[in-house]
Amino acid sequence: MQVTRDFSHYVRDAGEGVQHIDLAVEGVHCAGCMAKIERGLSAIPDVTLARVNLTDHRVALEWKAGTLDPGRFIDRLEELGYKAYPFETESAEVAEVAESRFLLRCLGVAAFATMNVMMLSIPVWSGNVSDMLPEQRDFFHWLSALIALPAAAYAGQPFFRSAWRALSAKTTNMDVPISIGVILALGMSVVETIHHAEHAYFDAAIMLLTFLLVGRFLDQNMRRRTRAVAGNLAALKAETAAKFVGPDEISQVPVAAIHPGDIVLLRPGERCAVDGTVIEGRSEIDQSLITGETLYVTAEQGTPVYAGSMNISGSLRVRVAAASEATLLAEITRLLDHALQARSRYMRLADRASRLYAPVVHATALLTILGWVIAGASWHDAIVTGVAVLIITCPCALGLAIPTVQTVASGAMFKAGVLLNAGDAIERLAEADHVIFDKTGTLTLPDLEVMNAADIPADIFALAGRLALSSHHPVAAAVAQAAGAKSPIVGAVEESGQGVRATVDGVELRLGRPSFCGAETLVGGATLDPEASIVAFSKGNEKFILSVRQGLRPDAQAVITALKARNIGIEILSGDREPAVQAAAHVLGIPEWRAGVTPADKIARIEQLKQRGAKMLMVGDGMNDAPSLAAAHVSMSPISAAHLSQATADLVFLGRPLVPVVAAIDASRKALHLMRQNLWLAIGYNVLAVPVAISGVVTPLIAAAAMSGSSILVMLNSLRARSASREIV
Amino acid sequence: MEILVILVPLALMLGGAGLVAFLWSLRSGQYDDLDGAAWRAISDDDDETRSLQPGAAASSAKDWPRPRAR
């Protein structure tokens, strides 16, 4: 059978007979890499563009249509020492990029207007205490209006839209008082200018927008960046499937190019990338990523298989199903939808703050107007003073208080290997007081490890590793990896379902089932881990057994201790069998555990804990965890998790250690503390400024100075979230 | 004070030119890779790599990566 790679799915036509592809590249960190890659790729004839994006770790390539196979670029990058894979921008990322550009454009317009309006305002402020003519002042005010009004109409869009959405849904958010403040300030300034008055607030209104846009852009940019990293990681997993393009011809195509009804070949040692049904063949499959169950399941004609299952022994032909056809998936999807609806009711800290804040401020402004009228002022003067109260309390600092902390904290988490999926994840994670772990793939590592490598002579182990290279079996792959084997033994023969054998220097080597190596007696005599797969290795008459299993994450125990030290309740909910879960719980010292739990049971347990008022962090990777990830207060997944779980989780952590869980909790707690502090700072400033505004002595100069002063104070305070966190475990 | 008639429009025009330049740079994707741009500025290699030569890159707008979402 012939195998070809087909990347045509990713190739775009860039016009003028040029084709374009985007590659995600691993390990590009410096100018050296950038130059090396660009030079290496440009050297291929007919390549018209090779440009590295160092921020996003991607390469954009263009070449004359029909001259090159995109697979060649990947091979070339591999020669240069980089792993690369074609990349398809997710729609979520496209939206983030567009939003980020829009905010930057708004910020540019607002900053331009602020600078120019300030340039006109300062002469007015100094002129008011010297010899400026009223006509000159009016001229400057009209010019300010000319700049500020269109600029505010454009740059204010993000706030006006969001406020309008909130008001149409009959709720309120931070953008409602912001929008009211800006619109009233501008409106009053126009009226005042028409009446040749001394004060206009164009500068304050547009400066407010600029400050708020800075906060909003930073927040958005951080989200865009994590999204790009997550997109790259997904692309570099290089999920492909061997699709039948003829009766006997298969082509290795990206998963995105596979459609329901296609038939794919699943060879031993491969992870299934699609959902479907077996139509031919017989094998054992490992469904631990789907159900948490580590025992292998027999797959034969008619067995449903899900993306993420590992094929162990034989080849299978699988007919790809539409997502809804697979029964397990349908059940999980139903539970998931239900749980997601419940979660969207969470109200963010900023919105809770503004729900308290807006009525107080608006009532104060109203009382000020009435108070001045009762005290004998004219309606005009009273309204001007009332609007001044609104301007000075406009939640500039309040609007920055949370996004700035969020940006800095998510940057710190990013460094610790945690990506944020949800904007409000930090707030929710900080409140977590109970952690529920899934076992398989979360507390344990997703890949297999040789547990007793230390008991076997090093030369024997190395030999076993080399022999293992000739087998497709995942257990053999684990042995080969553990031994660090590089060169396979020439002439090794794999006997399907049994093992591999080879003859070296007249001595027969065998690796495989204990019976295949004649090592049954050894297996019978030893006390064995119920979790582990046992393989035997024989060299002539010397026989050894290797115990291979999913090991606990290297720092799992330390992380559990660290969580306990933070007074966080811990529990294991696993879909795996009781002995396996019990063993893990015992090693880690977790008294609360449940085994053989279904997705619905997991949700039931979470609901039960919720009733008691616990705020749960669910950490899980399997597809069976997806609904409970959505049901929990906040959730986290390792990067190796099933797609559905990863998309559902609020946070995703990278790498083998479990420590990002603690790091993320610490960082978010600190961030929440700073957010609260910032809110208090902002409120404290208002408490000082409001009496001044009510007394009617506020000038635009005072408003502008107070606003920038409080904004800068809040931003500086937010930067404290950067400081290195203390030793975690 | 008649000088204002010249100075104020001049100042606004300069500001406006800055804004237009900013919007142009944004549109042509110059903010897409800020980390890379920092390194490119100091990368001192002599060979004729098209994409590394700032002059060549600027001379044809096509060499800038176009906005991804088009």
HADDOCK unambig.tbl for C-alpha pairs under 7 A between the chains (distance, minus, plus):
assign (segid A and resid 31 and name CA) (segid B and resid 39 and name CA) 5.44 0.50 0.50
assign (segid A and resid 31 and name CA) (segid B and resid 40 and name CA) 6.90 0.50 0.50
assign (segid A and resid 31 and name CA) (segid B and resid 43 and name CA) 6.85 0.50 0.50
assign (segid A and resid 39 and name CA) (segid B and resid 49 and name CA) 6.33 0.50 0.50
assign (segid A and resid 49 and name CA) (segid B and resid 63 and name CA) 6.96 0.50 0.50
assign (segid A and resid 50 and name CA) (segid B and resid 51 and name CA) 6.90 0.50 0.50
assign (segid A and resid 51 and name CA) (segid B and resid 51 and name CA) 6.47 0.50 0.50
assign (segid A and resid 53 and name CA) (segid B and resid 33 and name CA) 5.46 0.50 0.50
assign (segid A and resid 53 and name CA) (segid B and resid 36 and name CA) 6.21 0.50 0.50
assign (segid A and resid 54 and name CA) (segid B and resid 33 and name CA) 6.15 0.50 0.50
assign (segid A and resid 54 and name CA) (segid B and resid 35 and name CA) 5.83 0.50 0.50
assign (segid A and resid 54 and name CA) (segid B and resid 36 and name CA) 4.67 0.50 0.50
assign (segid A and resid 55 and name CA) (segid B and resid 33 and name CA) 5.17 0.50 0.50
assign (segid A and resid 55 and name CA) (segid B and resid 34 and name CA) 6.53 0.50 0.50
assign (segid A and resid 55 and name CA) (segid B and resid 35 and name CA) 5.31 0.50 0.50
assign (segid A and resid 55 and name CA) (segid B and resid 36 and name CA) 6.40 0.50 0.50
assign (segid A and resid 94 and name CA) (segid B and resid 69 and name CA) 6.01 0.50 0.50
assign (segid A and resid 105 and name CA) (segid B and resid 23 and name CA) 6.74 0.50 0.50
assign (segid A and resid 108 and name CA) (segid B and resid 19 and name CA) 6.78 0.50 0.50
assign (segid A and resid 109 and name CA) (segid B and resid 19 and name CA) 6.82 0.50 0.50
assign (segid A and resid 112 and name CA) (segid B and resid 15 and name CA) 6.66 0.50 0.50
assign (segid A and resid 112 and name CA) (segid B and resid 19 and name CA) 6.36 0.50 0.50
